[in-house]
Amino acid sequence: MDIYDIREYVLSLPFTEETTPFDETTLVYKVGGKMFAVTDMDHIWGVVVKCDPETAIALRDEHPEITGAWHFNKRHWNDIKLDGDLSRDFILEQIRNSYMLVIKHNVTPKALREEILASVAQTSGPLCDK
């Protein structure tokens, strides 16, 4: 799995936008104007995703490829390295979980959140019904 696979998957999620608010190489993916994934075009090592705090700790304890995200609130954000033993499906699942967490807890107004969730419900394919 590489950054191109991640980018293709992330951009396939409804209402996702790709931005570069920090610099020219850091790609920030947002849904409803809220960040849910970050990666870098120059330093292709992994992806940063948002995570429920308890799950974040459990994932870090279980997988050496997952650590608290550098320059982010480590309680809520994980770094996931792409060069380890994590499967493609597992990495995509973590991205999807981040996306859904942000929609459910951070996207406002409620009408936009409901519109995005309705669109997600209509999406077919792997990991779409989580």
N, C-alpha and C positions, 0 to 999 in steps of 0.2 A: 504494500500500500504506500502511496506517495501523496504529495500535496495536490497533484492533479486529480487523483481519485477523491480526495477529501473535498476539493473545490466543486467537482462535478456533483457529488452527493449533496453537499450543503445547498448549492444553488437549485437543486431539484425540489427542495422543501418549499412549500407555499409561502409567499410573502417574504422570502428571504432577500436581503440586499447585501451587496458586497461594498464595503467602504474602506477608506485608508485615512482615518482621522489622526493617527499618530505620526506616521511618516509615509514615504512612498512605497515601502516594501511590506509593511505590516498589514495583512488583510484582516479586517474585522467584519464578521458576519452578524447581521442584525435581523430581528423579526419584530415588527411593530415599533421600530426605532430603538429596540433594546438589544444589546450585545449578547450573543450566546456562544460564539466560537471565534477564536483568533489563531492565525498562523502567520508565518513569515516567508516571503518569496526568496530572500537571500540566505536565511539560515533555516533550511528545511530539516527540522528535527522532529516536529510533532505538532500537536494542536492543543490549545487551551479551551476547556469547556467548563460551564457552570454545573454545579452538582449540589444536591442536598447535603448539608454538612455531615450528617451521620454516614451517609453513603460514601462521601468523599474520603473520610477516614478509613472506612472498611476497604475501599478500593486500593488506597495507598498501602494498607497493611498486607493485602493479598497479592498485589502486582508491583514488582520493582520498577516497572516502566511508568508508573503513575506516581506523581509527586504533587505537592502544593505548588500552585502556579506562581512563577516568578513575577514580581510587579503587580500582583493581584491579591485580593483578599483570600488568603489560603484556606479560610473556613469554607468558602463557597466556590472556589475555582481550582481545577486540577490541570496539570500538564500531563499530556499523554504522549510518550515517545513512540515513534513509528518504527524504530529499528529493533524492537524487542520481539518477544514471543506472543504478543497480543494478536488475536485474529482480526481480519478485516471486519467481520461481522460485529465483533466486540467493540471495536473502535467506532464503527458507524452507530452502534447502539448507544454509546456514550454521547456522541454528537446529538443523536435524536433525543435522548433524555434531557440534555441541556436545552435544546430547542423547545421541548414541551414544557419544561420547568419555567423557562422565561415567559412563554405564552401565558401559562396559568397564573404566574405570580407577579409578573412585571409589566405586562402589556396593558395599557389603559388608553382610551376609555373602554368600558365594558363592551360596547358595541363592536369595537375593533377586535377585541379578544374573541368574542363570539363568532365574528366573521372568519377570523383565522382558523379557529377550531373547527368550524363547519367545513372549511376548505380542506383541512387536514383529514377530516373524517371521510372525505370523498376521494382522497389520494389512495391509489392502490400500489402494491409492491412491498418489498421486504421492509420490515421495521415500521410500517405505517400504522399499525394498529396498537402501538404501545402507548 
